[in-house]
Amino acid sequence: MKTARAVPYLLPPDSAVAAQAWCFADGVEVGDRLEHWDPFTNLELVRVIEVDLDDVRSSCGLPQDAAFAFTATWSSNRTRIAGDGPVVELGTLSGLARTALTLRVPGAMAGGRLTLRTRLVLRHRGSTPTPISPRRAGAILWNEETQIALEGGAARFPITAADFKVIPHYPDNAAWVLDWDSDELDAPVLGGMRLLVNTSHESMPAMLRSGSSDPRAGLLKSFVTFDVARSLIFGALRNDRFVDDPEDFEDGSVGRMLFELITMCWPGSQLPSLRSRIVEDSSRFNAELQARFGVVG
C-alpha cells in the first residue's frame, strides 16, 4: 500500500513507478499470507520494479545530473527486528529503468506480521535543483509497503527460533520452552506469548519444519501441542483473577484465548473445581488433556 505523503518538497506522481508483487526466488507470488511458513526457513524474496526517471526529474524540478536509488527493507512486528536488502543504484540514468530488488529475511528473526518497504530515494540533487526540489541525500520520493502474515491461519501459535546457547536463562540442550507471563492476561496473543524452539538442538528444528519427512515429526508436534496447552491451562488456573472472572478479557487477548481453550477441553466445568483437580487428581487431569489433543494418536 502507498503511504500518505506530506513533505516540504516536490514529489513524482505514483504513475512514475510501477512495482510488481514480491515473489519467491522461483517466481511464485508471495501474497499476503504464508500458510506454511515456519521459523526455520529463510525467505528469499524478489520484486521487479520500473521507474520513469525523466518523469521523476521533471516532476521534482531536478536536473539531469540528479542521482537516485531504490532500497528495500523488512521488519517484523513480533521480533521487533528489521533488515534491508542491497541498494540498487540508478545513478544519473534517464528514461525508463527496470531493475530487481531482493530481500533475505532470516526465519529466526521474523514472525507475526512482516512489513516490506520499497523506496525510491534521492542520492544527489544535481547541479541546479529548484528551491522546492528535494535536496537532501536520502530524501524519500516514492514509498510502498507490503504486509505479509507469516503465521498462516489466525489460530496458529506464535513460534520463534532461538539459540539457547546464547540465552543464559535456559539449558543449552533443552528442545523448547513456552515464553509467557501468566499475569499478563490482557496482552494480545501474538505479543503475549511465544514458543521458543532451540535451533542448536540436534534434531528439533528439522522435525518441526513444515513438510518434514522425519517419521518422528508428527509425534513430536502432538507432544509439543500438549505440553504448551498444559502449561497455559495450569498457569491460567493458578491465576486468581482468571478463575474469578474468566470472561472479563477482550477478544484476541491471552485471557480470552485461555478461557476458550479450557471451555473447549472441559465444556460446562467450573474453573474453581478444575483448579482443585490440578492438585487433587493431576494424573487424571493430564490424561483428559492428552485425550483432548490426541497425543500419540
Phi and psi restraints in degrees (value plus and minus 20) as a CYANA .aco file:
   2 LYS   PHI     -98.2   -58.2
   2 LYS   PSI     120.5   160.5
   3 THR   PHI    -111.6   -71.6
   3 THR   PSI     131.1   171.1
   4 ALA   PHI     -82.8   -42.8
   4 ALA   PSI     117.8   157.8
   5 ARG   PHI    -136.8   -96.8
   5 ARG   PSI     105.9   145.9
   6 ALA   PHI    -167.1  -127.1
   6 ALA   PSI      70.1   110.1
   7 VAL   PHI    -150.0  -110.0
   7 VAL   PSI     136.9   176.9
   8 PRO   PHI    -106.4   -66.4
   8 PRO   PSI      14.8    54.8
   9 TYR   PHI    -171.2  -131.2
   9 TYR   PSI     144.4   184.4
  10 LEU   PHI     -87.3   -47.3
  10 LEU   PSI     127.4   167.4
  11 LEU   PHI    -149.7  -109.7
  11 LEU   PSI     133.4   173.4
  12 PRO   PHI     -97.0   -57.0
  12 PRO   PSI     139.5   179.5
  13 PRO   PHI     -90.2   -50.2
  13 PRO   PSI     136.7   176.7
  14 ASP   PHI     -78.4   -38.4
  14 ASP   PSI     -49.0    -9.0
  15 SER   PHI     -87.7   -47.7
  15 SER   PSI     -32.6     7.4
  16 ALA   PHI     -92.1   -52.1
  16 ALA   PSI     -39.3     0.7
  17 VAL   PHI    -143.7  -103.7
  17 VAL   PSI     112.3   152.3
  18 ALA   PHI    -143.7  -103.7
  18 ALA   PSI      93.4   133.4
  19 ALA   PHI    -133.3   -93.3
  19 ALA   PSI     109.2   149.2
  20 GLN   PHI     -98.7   -58.7
  20 GLN   PSI     147.4   187.4
  21 ALA   PHI     -88.2   -48.2
  21 ALA   PSI     134.5   174.5
  22 TRP   PHI     -87.1   -47.1
  22 TRP   PSI     117.8   157.8
  23 CYS   PHI    -150.8  -110.8
  23 CYS   PSI     142.9   182.9
  24 PHE   PHI     -95.7   -55.7
  24 PHE   PSI     151.2   191.2
  25 ALA   PHI     -80.5   -40.5
  25 ALA   PSI     -45.1    -5.1
  26 ASP   PHI    -107.0   -67.0
  26 ASP   PSI     -15.4    24.6
  27 GLY   PHI      72.9   112.9
  27 GLY   PSI     -24.6    15.4
  28 VAL   PHI     -96.1   -56.1
  28 VAL   PSI     111.0   151.0
  29 GLU   PHI     -85.4   -45.4
  29 GLU   PSI     119.4   159.4
  30 VAL   PHI     -90.3   -50.3
  30 VAL   PSI     -64.7   -24.7
  31 GLY   PHI      60.5   100.5
  31 GLY   PSI    -190.2  -150.2
  32 ASP   PHI    -121.1   -81.1
  32 ASP   PSI     -15.3    24.7
  33 ARG   PHI    -174.9  -134.9
  33 ARG   PSI     111.6   151.6
  34 LEU   PHI    -126.4   -86.4
  34 LEU   PSI      80.5   120.5
  35 GLU   PHI     -88.6   -48.6
  35 GLU   PSI     -47.1    -7.1
  36 HIS   PHI    -135.5   -95.5
  36 HIS   PSI       1.7    41.7
  37 TRP   PHI     -91.7   -51.7
  37 TRP   PSI     124.9   164.9
  38 ASP   PHI    -156.9  -116.9
  38 ASP   PSI     137.2   177.2
  39 PRO   PHI     -92.4   -52.4
  39 PRO   PSI     -18.9    21.1
  40 PHE   PHI    -121.8   -81.8
  40 PHE   PSI     -13.6    26.4
  41 THR   PHI    -136.4   -96.4
  41 THR   PSI     105.4   145.4
  42 ASN   PHI     -99.8   -59.8
  42 ASN   PSI     125.5   165.5
  43 LEU   PHI    -118.5   -78.5
  43 LEU   PSI     102.8   142.8
  44 GLU   PHI    -127.3   -87.3
  44 GLU   PSI      88.3   128.3
  45 LEU   PHI    -136.7   -96.7
  45 LEU   PSI     130.7   170.7
  46 VAL   PHI    -167.7  -127.7
  46 VAL   PSI     127.2   167.2
  47 ARG   PHI    -162.8  -122.8
  47 ARG   PSI     126.4   166.4
  48 VAL   PHI    -118.1   -78.1
  48 VAL   PSI     117.3   157.3
  49 ILE   PHI    -159.4  -119.4
  49 ILE   PSI     123.9   163.9
  50 GLU   PHI    -149.3  -109.3
  50 GLU   PSI     119.2   159.2
  51 VAL   PHI    -156.8  -116.8
  51 VAL   PSI     118.2   158.2
  52 ASP   PHI    -111.4   -71.4
  52 ASP   PSI      77.3   117.3
  53 LEU   PHI     -91.0   -51.0
  53 LEU   PSI     -48.2    -8.2
  54 ASP   PHI     -85.6   -45.6
  54 ASP   PSI     -60.8   -20.8
  55 ASP   PHI     -85.4   -45.4
  55 ASP   PSI     -60.9   -20.9
  56 VAL   PHI     -80.8   -40.8
  56 VAL   PSI     -67.2   -27.2
  57 ARG   PHI     -84.9   -44.9
  57 ARG   PSI     -66.1   -26.1
  58 SER   PHI     -87.0   -47.0
  58 SER   PSI     -58.6   -18.6
  59 SER   PHI     -88.8   -48.8
  59 SER   PSI     -52.9   -12.9
  60 CYS   PHI    -115.9   -75.9
  60 CYS   PSI     -20.1    19.9
  61 GLY   PHI      46.1    86.1
  61 GLY   PSI      17.8    57.8
  62 LEU   PHI    -127.4   -87.4
  62 LEU   PSI     127.5   167.5
  63 PRO   PHI     -98.2   -58.2
  63 PRO   PSI     153.7   193.7
  64 GLN   PHI     -83.4   -43.4
  64 GLN   PSI     -47.0    -7.0
  65 ASP   PHI    -109.8   -69.8
  65 ASP   PSI     -10.2    29.8
  66 ALA   PHI     -90.4   -50.4
  66 ALA   PSI     122.4   162.4
  67 ALA   PHI    -138.9   -98.9
  67 ALA   PSI     129.8   169.8
  68 PHE   PHI    -155.0  -115.0
  68 PHE   PSI     149.5   189.5
  69 ALA   PHI    -175.8  -135.8
  69 ALA   PSI     136.1   176.1
  70 PHE   PHI    -125.2   -85.2
  70 PHE   PSI     120.1   160.1
  71 THR   PHI    -147.8  -107.8
  71 THR   PSI     132.5   172.5
  72 ALA   PHI    -155.6  -115.6
  72 ALA   PSI     115.3   155.3
  73 THR   PHI    -155.6  -115.6
  73 THR   PSI     141.5   181.5
  74 TRP   PHI    -153.1  -113.1
  74 TRP   PSI     134.9   174.9
  75 SER   PHI    -170.9  -130.9
  75 SER   PSI     128.7   168.7
  76 SER   PHI    -135.8   -95.8
  76 SER   PSI     110.3   150.3
  77 ASN   PHI     -96.2   -56.2
  77 ASN   PSI     -37.8     2.2
  78 ARG   PHI     -98.6   -58.6
  78 ARG   PSI     -71.4   -31.4
  79 THR   PHI    -112.3   -72.3
  79 THR   PSI     -33.9     6.1
  80 ARG   PHI      42.9    82.9
  80 ARG   PSI       5.4    45.4
  81 ILE   PHI    -126.1   -86.1
  81 ILE   PSI     125.8   165.8
  82 ALA   PHI    -153.5  -113.5
  82 ALA   PSI     140.5   180.5
  83 GLY   PHI    -175.5  -135.5
  83 GLY   PSI     154.1   194.1
  84 ASP   PHI    -158.5  -118.5
  84 ASP   PSI     143.6   183.6
  85 GLY   PHI    -123.5   -83.5
  85 GLY   PSI     160.0   200.0
  86 PRO   PHI     -82.4   -42.4
  86 PRO   PSI     117.8   157.8
  87 VAL   PHI     -95.1   -55.1
  87 VAL   PSI     114.1   154.1
  88 VAL   PHI    -121.5   -81.5
  88 VAL   PSI      90.0   130.0
  89 GLU   PHI    -102.2   -62.2
  89 GLU   PSI     108.3   148.3
  90 LEU   PHI    -119.9   -79.9
  90 LEU   PSI     -37.1     2.9
  91 GLY   PHI      37.5    77.5
  91 GLY   PSI    -156.0  -116.0
  92 THR   PHI    -125.6   -85.6
  92 THR   PSI       6.9    46.9
  93 LEU   PHI     -76.4   -36.4
  93 LEU   PSI     135.4   175.4
  94 SER   PHI    -147.5  -107.5
  94 SER   PSI     152.6   192.6
  95 GLY   PHI      51.0    91.0
  95 GLY   PSI    -173.2  -133.2
  96 LEU   PHI    -105.6   -65.6
  96 LEU   PSI     107.9   147.9
  97 ALA   PHI    -137.9   -97.9
  97 ALA   PSI     112.8   152.8
  98 ARG   PHI    -143.5  -103.5
  98 ARG   PSI     111.3   151.3
  99 THR   PHI    -170.7  -130.7
  99 THR   PSI     154.8   194.8
 100 ALA   PHI    -141.0  -101.0
 100 ALA   PSI     118.8   158.8
 101 LEU   PHI    -129.6   -89.6
 101 LEU   PSI     123.4   163.4
 102 THR   PHI    -147.2  -107.2
 102 THR   PSI     130.4   170.4
 103 LEU   PHI    -159.5  -119.5
 103 LEU   PSI     118.4   158.4
 104 ARG   PHI    -137.9   -97.9
 104 ARG   PSI      95.7   135.7
 105 VAL   PHI    -128.4   -88.4
 105 VAL   PSI      88.4   128.4
 106 PRO   PHI     -84.1   -44.1
 106 PRO   PSI     107.5   147.5
 107 GLY   PHI     -78.6   -38.6
 107 GLY   PSI     -56.5   -16.5
 108 ALA   PHI     -88.0   -48.0
 108 ALA   PSI     -35.3     4.7
 109 MET   PHI    -125.8   -85.8
 109 MET   PSI     -17.1    22.9
 110 ALA   PHI    -139.0   -99.0
 110 ALA   PSI    -197.0  -157.0
 111 GLY   PHI     125.2   165.2
 111 GLY   PSI     139.6   179.6
 112 GLY   PHI      50.4    90.4
 112 GLY   PSI    -141.0  -101.0
 113 ARG   PHI    -127.0   -87.0
 113 ARG   PSI     105.1   145.1
 114 LEU   PHI    -121.4   -81.4
 114 LEU   PSI     107.8   147.8
 115 THR   PHI    -129.9   -89.9
 115 THR   PSI     103.1   143.1
 116 LEU   PHI    -126.6   -86.6
 116 LEU   PSI     107.6   147.6
 117 ARG   PHI    -138.5   -98.5
 117 ARG   PSI     111.9   151.9
 118 THR   PHI    -138.2   -98.2
 118 THR   PSI     112.6   152.6
 119 ARG   PHI    -157.1  -117.1
 119 ARG   PSI     120.7   160.7
 120 LEU   PHI    -118.7   -78.7
 120 LEU   PSI     102.5   142.5
 121 VAL   PHI    -143.7  -103.7
 121 VAL   PSI     135.5   175.5
 122 LEU   PHI    -102.4   -62.4
 122 LEU   PSI     109.6   149.6
 123 ARG   PHI    -116.5   -76.5
 123 ARG   PSI     -62.5   -22.5
 124 HIS   PHI    -169.6  -129.6
 124 HIS   PSI     114.8   154.8
 125 ARG   PHI     -95.7   -55.7
 125 ARG   PSI     -31.8     8.2
 126 GLY   PHI      63.0   103.0
 126 GLY   PSI    -193.7  -153.7
 127 SER   PHI    -103.6   -63.6
 127 SER   PSI     -52.1   -12.1
 128 THR   PHI    -156.1  -116.1
 128 THR   PSI      43.4    83.4
 129 PRO   PHI     -93.1   -53.1
 129 PRO   PSI     137.5   177.5
 130 THR   PHI     -98.7   -58.7
 130 THR   PSI     147.5   187.5
 131 PRO   PHI     -80.6   -40.6
 131 PRO   PSI     -44.7    -4.7
 132 ILE   PHI    -129.7   -89.7
 132 ILE   PSI      -1.8    38.2
 133 SER   PHI    -101.5   -61.5
 133 SER   PSI     136.5   176.5
 134 PRO   PHI     -84.3   -44.3
 134 PRO   PSI     118.2   158.2
 135 ARG   PHI    -146.1  -106.1
 135 ARG   PSI     -50.3   -10.3
 136 ARG   PHI    -102.9   -62.9
 136 ARG   PSI     114.2   154.2
 137 ALA   PHI     -80.2   -40.2
 137 ALA   PSI     111.1   151.1
 138 GLY   PHI      77.0   117.0
 138 GLY   PSI     -24.5    15.5
 139 ALA   PHI     -78.6   -38.6
 139 ALA   PSI     113.7   153.7
 140 ILE   PHI    -105.7   -65.7
 140 ILE   PSI     100.1   140.1
 141 LEU   PHI    -118.7   -78.7
 141 LEU   PSI     -48.7    -8.7
 142 TRP   PHI    -170.6  -130.6
 142 TRP   PSI     119.4   159.4
 143 ASN   PHI    -164.7  -124.7
 143 ASN   PSI     112.3   152.3
 144 GLU   PHI    -156.8  -116.8
 144 GLU   PSI     121.0   161.0
 145 GLU   PHI    -140.2  -100.2
 145 GLU   PSI     120.4   160.4
 146 THR   PHI    -146.5  -106.5
 146 THR   PSI     112.9   152.9
 147 GLN   PHI    -134.4   -94.4
 147 GLN   PSI     116.3   156.3
 148 ILE   PHI    -149.4  -109.4
 148 ILE   PSI     108.9   148.9
 149 ALA   PHI    -104.6   -64.6
 149 ALA   PSI      99.1   139.1
 150 LEU   PHI    -113.0   -73.0
 150 LEU   PSI     -23.9    16.1
 151 GLU   PHI    -116.4   -76.4
 151 GLU   PSI     -12.5    27.5
 152 GLY   PHI      50.3    90.3
 152 GLY   PSI    -153.7  -113.7
 153 GLY   PHI     -82.9   -42.9
 153 GLY   PSI     137.5   177.5
 154 ALA   PHI     -83.8   -43.8
 154 ALA   PSI     -43.9    -3.9
 155 ALA   PHI    -106.5   -66.5
 155 ALA   PSI     -23.8    16.2
 156 ARG   PHI     -83.3   -43.3
 156 ARG   PSI     121.2   161.2
 157 PHE   PHI     -99.7   -59.7
 157 PHE   PSI     120.2   160.2
 158 PRO   PHI     -85.4   -45.4
 158 PRO   PSI     103.5   143.5
 159 ILE   PHI    -143.5  -103.5
 159 ILE   PSI     117.0   157.0
 160 THR   PHI    -152.2  -112.2
 160 THR   PSI     111.2   151.2
 161 ALA   PHI    -100.4   -60.4
 161 ALA   PSI     116.5   156.5
 162 ALA   PHI    -169.5  -129.5
 162 ALA   PSI     126.4   166.4
 163 ASP   PHI    -113.3   -73.3
 163 ASP   PSI      89.3   129.3
 164 PHE   PHI     -88.3   -48.3
 164 PHE   PSI     -34.7     5.3
 165 LYS   PHI     -88.0   -48.0
 165 LYS   PSI     -42.8    -2.8
 166 VAL   PHI    -127.1   -87.1
 166 VAL   PSI     -14.6    25.4
 167 ILE   PHI    -132.0   -92.0
 167 ILE   PSI      78.7   118.7
 168 PRO   PHI     -84.3   -44.3
 168 PRO   PSI     -36.0     4.0
 169 HIS   PHI     -95.1   -55.1
 169 HIS   PSI     -41.4    -1.4
 170 TYR   PHI    -138.1   -98.1
 170 TYR   PSI     130.4   170.4
 171 PRO   PHI     -82.8   -42.8
 171 PRO   PSI     123.9   163.9
 172 ASP   PHI     -78.4   -38.4
 172 ASP   PSI     -56.3   -16.3
 173 ASN   PHI    -118.9   -78.9
 173 ASN   PSI      -9.5    30.5
 174 ALA   PHI     -87.6   -47.6
 174 ALA   PSI     126.6   166.6
 175 ALA   PHI    -105.7   -65.7
 175 ALA   PSI     -61.5   -21.5
 176 TRP   PHI    -177.7  -137.7
 176 TRP   PSI     146.4   186.4
 177 VAL   PHI    -174.3  -134.3
 177 VAL   PSI     121.4   161.4
 178 LEU   PHI    -108.0   -68.0
 178 LEU   PSI      98.9   138.9
 179 ASP   PHI    -120.8   -80.8
 179 ASP   PSI      83.6   123.6
 180 TRP   PHI    -180.9  -140.9
 180 TRP   PSI     144.8   184.8
 181 ASP   PHI    -139.5   -99.5
 181 ASP   PSI      94.7   134.7
 182 SER   PHI     -87.0   -47.0
 182 SER   PSI     -28.6    11.4
 183 ASP   PHI    -110.2   -70.2
 183 ASP   PSI     -32.1     7.9
 184 GLU   PHI    -118.5   -78.5
 184 GLU   PSI      42.7    82.7
 185 LEU   PHI    -100.1   -60.1
 185 LEU   PSI     -35.0     5.0
 186 ASP   PHI    -106.7   -66.7
 186 ASP   PSI     -28.8    11.2
 187 ALA   PHI     -88.4   -48.4
 187 ALA   PSI     129.4   169.4
 188 PRO   PHI     -85.7   -45.7
 188 PRO   PSI     128.4   168.4
 189 VAL   PHI     -76.5   -36.5
 189 VAL   PSI     -65.4   -25.4
 190 LEU   PHI     -90.1   -50.1
 190 LEU   PSI     -36.0     4.0
 191 GLY   PHI    -132.5   -92.5
 191 GLY   PSI     -31.5     8.5
 192 GLY   PHI    -117.4   -77.4
 192 GLY   PSI     -27.3    12.7
 193 MET   PHI    -180.5  -140.5
 193 MET   PSI     138.2   178.2
 194 ARG   PHI    -181.8  -141.8
 194 ARG   PSI     128.5   168.5
 195 LEU   PHI    -114.3   -74.3
 195 LEU   PSI      95.7   135.7
 196 LEU   PHI    -109.6   -69.6
 196 LEU   PSI     102.2   142.2
 197 VAL   PHI    -128.5   -88.5
 197 VAL   PSI     107.7   147.7
 198 ASN   PHI     -94.8   -54.8
 198 ASN   PSI      90.3   130.3
 199 THR   PHI     -91.6   -51.6
 199 THR   PSI     -38.5     1.5
 200 SER   PHI    -109.5   -69.5
 200 SER   PSI     -21.5    18.5
 201 HIS   PHI     -89.2   -49.2
 201 HIS   PSI     125.1   165.1
 202 GLU   PHI     -78.3   -38.3
 202 GLU   PSI     -64.5   -24.5
 203 SER   PHI    -148.1  -108.1
 203 SER   PSI     -31.3     8.7
 204 MET   PHI     -76.7   -36.7
 204 MET   PSI     -72.7   -32.7
 205 PRO   PHI     -78.8   -38.8
 205 PRO   PSI     -61.4   -21.4
 206 ALA   PHI     -84.1   -44.1
 206 ALA   PSI     -58.9   -18.9
 207 MET   PHI     -93.6   -53.6
 207 MET   PSI     -45.0    -5.0
 208 LEU   PHI    -112.3   -72.3
 208 LEU   PSI     -23.1    16.9
 209 ARG   PHI     -83.6   -43.6
 209 ARG   PSI     127.5   167.5
 210 SER   PHI     -82.4   -42.4
 210 SER   PSI     112.7   152.7
 211 GLY   PHI      56.0    96.0
 211 GLY   PSI      -1.5    38.5
 212 SER   PHI     -79.9   -39.9
 212 SER   PSI     118.3   158.3
 213 SER   PHI    -113.3   -73.3
 213 SER   PSI     -20.8    19.2
 214 ASP   PHI     -85.6   -45.6
 214 ASP   PSI     105.5   145.5
 215 PRO   PHI     -82.8   -42.8
 215 PRO   PSI     -37.7     2.3
 216 ARG   PHI    -104.4   -64.4
 216 ARG   PSI     -29.8    10.2
 217 ALA   PHI     -81.6   -41.6
 217 ALA   PSI     -64.7   -24.7
 218 GLY   PHI     -81.5   -41.5
 218 GLY   PSI     -63.6   -23.6
 219 LEU   PHI     -84.5   -44.5
 219 LEU   PSI     -62.5   -22.5
 220 LEU   PHI     -82.4   -42.4
 220 LEU   PSI     -65.1   -25.1
 221 LYS   PHI     -82.8   -42.8
 221 LYS   PSI     -58.9   -18.9
 222 SER   PHI     -87.7   -47.7
 222 SER   PSI     -56.1   -16.1
 223 PHE   PHI     -91.4   -51.4
 223 PHE   PSI     -58.2   -18.2
 224 VAL   PHI     -82.4   -42.4
 224 VAL   PSI     -63.1   -23.1
 225 THR   PHI     -78.7   -38.7
 225 THR   PSI     -65.8   -25.8
 226 PHE   PHI     -82.4   -42.4
 226 PHE   PSI     -64.9   -24.9
 227 ASP   PHI     -83.2   -43.2
 227 ASP   PSI     -61.9   -21.9
 228 VAL   PHI     -85.3   -45.3
 228 VAL   PSI     -66.4   -26.4
 229 ALA   PHI     -80.7   -40.7
 229 ALA   PSI     -63.1   -23.1
 230 ARG   PHI     -82.6   -42.6
 230 ARG   PSI     -63.6   -23.6
 231 SER   PHI     -82.3   -42.3
 231 SER   PSI     -62.6   -22.6
 232 LEU   PHI     -86.5   -46.5
 232 LEU   PSI     -65.7   -25.7
 233 ILE   PHI     -87.8   -47.8
 233 ILE   PSI     -63.4   -23.4
 234 PHE   PHI     -81.6   -41.6
 234 PHE   PSI     -62.4   -22.4
 235 GLY   PHI     -84.0   -44.0
 235 GLY   PSI     -61.1   -21.1
 236 ALA   PHI     -85.8   -45.8
 236 ALA   PSI     -62.9   -22.9
 237 LEU   PHI     -93.1   -53.1
 237 LEU   PSI     -33.7     6.3
 238 ARG   PHI    -110.7   -70.7
 238 ARG   PSI     -23.2    16.8
 239 ASN   PHI    -115.4   -75.4
 239 ASN   PSI      95.3   135.3
 240 ASP   PHI     -79.8   -39.8
 240 ASP   PSI     -62.4   -22.4
 241 ARG   PHI     -81.7   -41.7
 241 ARG   PSI     -61.0   -21.0
 242 PHE   PHI     -86.0   -46.0
 242 PHE   PSI     -66.3   -26.3
 243 VAL   PHI     -85.7   -45.7
 243 VAL   PSI     -56.9   -16.9
 244 ASP   PHI     -89.5   -49.5
 244 ASP   PSI     -57.8   -17.8
 245 ASP   PHI    -169.4  -129.4
 245 ASP   PSI      54.9    94.9
 246 PRO   PHI     -88.9   -48.9
 246 PRO   PSI     -36.4     3.6
 247 GLU   PHI    -114.7   -74.7
 247 GLU   PSI     -12.1    27.9
 248 ASP   PHI    -111.7   -71.7
 248 ASP   PSI      17.8    57.8
 249 PHE   PHI    -150.7  -110.7
 249 PHE   PSI     121.9   161.9
 250 GLU   PHI     -93.5   -53.5
 250 GLU   PSI     136.4   176.4
 251 ASP   PHI     -78.3   -38.3
 251 ASP   PSI     119.0   159.0
 252 GLY   PHI      68.4   108.4
 252 GLY   PSI     -26.8    13.2
 253 SER   PHI    -108.0   -68.0
 253 SER   PSI     143.4   183.4
 254 VAL   PHI     -80.6   -40.6
 254 VAL   PSI     -64.3   -24.3
 255 GLY   PHI     -80.5   -40.5
 255 GLY   PSI     -63.3   -23.3
 256 ARG   PHI     -85.3   -45.3
 256 ARG   PSI     -62.4   -22.4
 257 MET   PHI     -80.8   -40.8
 257 MET   PSI     -61.1   -21.1
 258 LEU   PHI     -87.5   -47.5
 258 LEU   PSI     -59.4   -19.4
 259 PHE   PHI     -81.2   -41.2
 259 PHE   PSI     -64.3   -24.3
 260 GLU   PHI     -87.0   -47.0
 260 GLU   PSI     -56.3   -16.3
 261 LEU   PHI     -84.3   -44.3
 261 LEU   PSI     -66.4   -26.4
 262 ILE   PHI     -87.7   -47.7
 262 ILE   PSI     -59.4   -19.4
 263 THR   PHI     -82.9   -42.9
 263 THR   PSI     -56.7   -16.7
 264 MET   PHI     -86.7   -46.7
 264 MET   PSI     -59.5   -19.5
 265 CYS   PHI     -98.1   -58.1
 265 CYS   PSI     -58.0   -18.0
 266 TRP   PHI    -152.3  -112.3
 266 TRP   PSI      49.5    89.5
 267 PRO   PHI     -79.3   -39.3
 267 PRO   PSI     112.9   152.9
 268 GLY   PHI      64.0   104.0
 268 GLY   PSI     -26.8    13.2
 269 SER   PHI    -100.6   -60.6
 269 SER   PSI     128.8   168.8
 270 GLN   PHI    -108.3   -68.3
 270 GLN   PSI     116.6   156.6
 271 LEU   PHI     -82.8   -42.8
 271 LEU   PSI     -59.3   -19.3
 272 PRO   PHI     -79.0   -39.0
 272 PRO   PSI     -57.7   -17.7
 273 SER   PHI     -91.5   -51.5
 273 SER   PSI     -54.8   -14.8
 274 LEU   PHI     -85.4   -45.4
 274 LEU   PSI     -58.8   -18.8
 275 ARG   PHI     -83.7   -43.7
 275 ARG   PSI     -59.6   -19.6
 276 SER   PHI     -84.2   -44.2
 276 SER   PSI     -56.6   -16.6
 277 ARG   PHI     -88.1   -48.1
 277 ARG   PSI     -47.3    -7.3
 278 ILE   PHI     -79.2   -39.2
 278 ILE   PSI     -57.4   -17.4
 279 VAL   PHI    -105.7   -65.7
 279 VAL   PSI     -64.3   -24.3
 280 GLU   PHI    -103.0   -63.0
 280 GLU   PSI     -49.1    -9.1
 281 ASP   PHI    -167.5  -127.5
 281 ASP   PSI      37.0    77.0
 282 SER   PHI     -84.7   -44.7
 282 SER   PSI     -51.1   -11.1
 283 SER   PHI     -84.0   -44.0
 283 SER   PSI     -63.0   -23.0
 284 ARG   PHI     -88.8   -48.8
 284 ARG   PSI     -58.8   -18.8
 285 PHE   PHI     -77.3   -37.3
 285 PHE   PSI     -67.3   -27.3
 286 ASN   PHI     -85.3   -45.3
 286 ASN   PSI     -58.3   -18.3
 287 ALA   PHI     -84.0   -44.0
 287 ALA   PSI     -60.6   -20.6
 288 GLU   PHI     -83.8   -43.8
 288 GLU   PSI     -59.0   -19.0
 289 LEU   PHI     -87.1   -47.1
 289 LEU   PSI     -60.1   -20.1
 290 GLN   PHI     -79.8   -39.8
 290 GLN   PSI     -64.7   -24.7
 291 ALA   PHI     -82.3   -42.3
 291 ALA   PSI     -58.7   -18.7
 292 ARG   PHI     -87.1   -47.1
 292 ARG   PSI     -56.8   -16.8
 293 PHE   PHI    -118.4   -78.4
 293 PHE   PSI     -16.2    23.8
 294 GLY   PHI      45.3    85.3
 294 GLY   PSI      16.9    56.9
 295 VAL   PHI     -84.0   -44.0
 295 VAL   PSI     113.7   153.7
 296 VAL   PHI      35.3    75.3
 296 VAL   PSI      25.0    65.0
